[in-house]
Amino acid sequence: MADDLKFSAPPVMRSHPVNPTEPIDTLPELLNHLHQAAYVEMSTIPMYLYAAFSIETRGYSQWDPGVGASRLIRSIVVEEMLHLTLVRNLLVALGDGADVTFYDDKFMPKYPSTMLHRSPPLLLHLGKCTPDQVRDVFMEFERPKPDPLDPPPPDGWYATVGEFYRAIEDGLRRLDQTMGAKLWAGNQPDLQYVAAYWNRDGGGKPLLVHDLQSALDALKTIVEQGEGLEPGEPTVPVDPVHPKAGLDELPHYTKFQRIAEGIEGIGTLHDFRTDPHAGDYAADAGLTALNTLFNAAYSYVMHMLDVIFRTSWKDLKPGESNFRYHLERSFISAMQGILVTLAETMAAVPAGPTFEYYALPEQGKQAHLIELCDKAMTYFPQLGGDNSVRWLLAKLPDV
């Protein structure tokens, strides 16, 4: 299996090799697994967002008992962002936070690509929110137990993402026992992401990781929200770490199952390409300008996340505003106000954003984004004006 996948493996797997046939018993091995866990979480976000943006009739089920496919996917994306944050908090707690970069051509996922460490291989796509895409890709990604018709995976490979996380959990327990307090000696808790606003459609919350129990709580949140507690369990707690009676939600697998089976309506879909790339839009100057702006803003959002994890919330001087808090709020604003608006503007063409890495300049990133926006406004003037994309870009921190 390893030989079959090595040529299609994403760059993060090649640049941070691990030996999946052996248990995790050294800190570098654990850090490499967590780095790739971050990639696994990141690879879901563009994929799920692309499907959500492809839904033309967002209010399709507003008069029905269900919440509809669009809102279900939105709740999943919010939780995947939380999972990405929790994995990075784990890396910070283990002293490796500064060495991880999300805004990196080797980290930001490309499509189509093979899911990491998954047996049998699963090819991930940017595609419309069709029942086939949801059933064959999304549900397979979040599958809580192996398909009984599949052959057993080779030693060290995993049939589900939950098995991959359980290997990480075993490694954490083993190293905490052998290293004790030394395992957490490099932690910088003031760099972790713990106090940001999270959308009400998603459950859980950021956790401060500082010891084995808090690390296991972070993994518990990731696994339970994605796959569920156990196969056959219909719901999971909204707060997996501190569950409260009556406050439950569906795990990701079951949410996608409801969409695939038509319980939650999809409605009408935009005519999006599968796995689009920037070159596909080369014949349309306006669409090229808009997609370039989207990719640049998407890359800047990933860069902002890196800056947040390298900015201490303790570095606050009397009379000054909290720059870390400003970064966190700006990050949410960029996600919801800029990226979503740009994607919806593209969807009206109709065309799907390509979610590709964009090389921003070393200096003047904000000015460069504004320049790209001004160019796109030639074709899409609605990007300007009060409370617009152009207005929001001018308020972003230039980091």
C-alpha positions, 0 to 999 in steps of 0.5 A, a space after each residue: 500500500 505504501 508503494 502504491 500511494 507514495 507517488 500521489 501522496 500530498 507534499 506534507 506526507 513526503 516532507 514529514 515522513 512517518 513510519 505508519 507500521 510502527 507505534 509512536 514512541 518518540 516525540 519527533 514521530 508524534 509531532 510528524 503525525 500531528 502535523 499530518 493530522 492538521 493536514 487531514 483536517 485542513 483538507 476537509 475545509 475547502 472540499 466541504 466549503 466548495 460543496 456548500 457554495 455549489 448550493 444555489 437554493 440556500 433556503 431550500 428547506 427553510 419551511 421543512 422540519 430539517 435544517 437543509 444541506 447548506 446549514 449542515 455543511 456549514 456546521 461541519 466546516 465550523 467544527 473542522 476549523 475547531 479541529 484544525 485549531 485543536 491539533 495546532 494547540 497540541 503542537 504548541 503544547 508539545 513545543 512545535 507550534 512555531 515550526 508549523 506553517 499553514 500558509 505553505 504550498 506544501 501544506 495547503 491541499 491540492 485537489 484531487 489528492 489522496 487522503 493521508 494514510 487511508 486504506 483503501 485509498 480515497 481520492 478527495 475532490 472539490 465537487 458539487 454537493 451531489 448525493 454521490 459526492 456526499 456519499 462516496 467522498 464525504 461519508 467515506 472520509 468520516 466513516 466510523 468503522 471499516 466497510 466489511 466488504 473492504 480488505 483489511 488494511 496493511 499493517 500501520 495503515 488505517 481504515 478510518 481517520 479515527 484509527 489514525 487519531 487513536 494511534 496518536 492517542 496511544 503515542 501521547 499516553 506512551 510518551 507521557 509515561 516515559 517522558 513525564 513533565 518533559 513532554 510538556 516542557 516546551 509548551 507556550 500556552 499564551 500562543 494557543 487559540 482558546 478564546 475566539 468566537 465560534 459560530 453557533 452552528 458548530 459544537 465544542 470550543 477551543 481547549 488549552 492543552 497543557 497535560 495528557 488529560 487536556 490533550 486527550 480531551 482535544 482528541 476526544 472532541 475531534 473524533 467524536 464530532 467527526 465519526 461519533 462515539 461508537 458505530 450505531 450511536 445516533 448523537 454526540 454531545 455538543 460539548 464532548 468534554 463536558 457533556 450535558 443532558 439534552 444537548 446533543 448533535 449529529 456527528 459529521 458522518 450522520 449529517 452527511 448521511 442525511 444529505 446523501 439519503 435526501 432527508 435534508 434537501 440539497 435543492 438546486 446546484 450551481 454548474 460548478 466544475 469538478 476540481 477546478 484550477 486557475 487555468 480553467 478560467 483563463 479565457 475570462 479576464 473578470 473571472 480570473 481576476 475574481 478567482 485570483 483575489 479569492 486565492 490570495 485572500 484564502 492564502 492570507 487567511 491561512 497566513 493570519 492563522 500562522 501569525 495568531 499562533 505566533 503572537 502572545 496574548 500576554 504581550 499587552 502594554 498599558 493603554 494599548 489594544 490587545 493585538 492578539 484579540 484584534 488578529 482573532 476577530 479579523 481572522 473570523 471577519 476575513 473568513 465570513 465577510 471576505 472569503 464567503 462573499 467572494 465565493 458567492 460572487 463567483 457562484 453567481 457566474 457560476 464558477 467555483 473558487 479553486 482554493 489554490 495557494 497564492 504567493 503573497 509578497 513578503 511586505 505589503 500583503 494588505 496593499 496587494 490584496 487591495 490592488 487585486 480587489 480593485 482589479 476585480 472590481 472592474 468586472 464586479 463593482 459590487 465588491 466595493 462600497 460600504 461594508 464590502 470586500 474592499 472595505 473589509 480588506 482595508 481594515 485587515 491587519 497588515 501582517 
